[in-house]
């Protein structure tokens, strides 16, 4: 559950403002194997119709600032493993780099959820990041079908290359709605990721709750996975709706 405070305003975080739409104080699912606080930053340049946080696509959704987050983290030192910056798209905000550094200085491991829309900012934040969950939304040449924004695929592909080159611990994950991705699309994504050296991939079945409702309420099942694709990875998980 995200905690909101409509009276709070965005506040300074090292290198600039931080606009937060909500905070989950404790999570065991947003960073596999870690107990983490999750800060949901407002604003995203893409408009994926399956997004479960579509209300955070606008920066106007911000109700909290950096000091709300760090006041909470001060009370949870040695109680939480880390903090995850999620969204929205956290790298849409320059201030997230200073926030990640500040969280590290407090003794927290730092995780990041990103769609890969800002490869150069991803490169900047990597020195302060311990783990990344990268959304891989479609085959690279079909990205616009999912993001509804031209030119998204090359940005995401560059972000993946940056992560692999840096050797940062990461998980690639793909949300699958049958109207957006076919079985062959899923097979193509899996084969490409494995060939590039990705070791961990999660396929997430579409969940209708929390979306803008523009997609039919349909989902996929483990039996829909193309044969043999999961075996290409050291760690593969199918996450059910």
Secondary structure by P-SEA (a helix, b strand, c coil): cbbbbccccccccccbbbbbccccccccccccccbbbbbbbccccccccccccccccccccccccaaaaaaaaaacccccccccccccccccccaaaaaaaaaaaabbbbbbbbccccaaaaaaacccccccccccccccccccccccccaaaaaaaaaaaaaaaaccbbbbbbbbbcccccaaaaaaaaaaaaaacccbbbbbccccccccccccccccccccccccccccccbbbbbcc
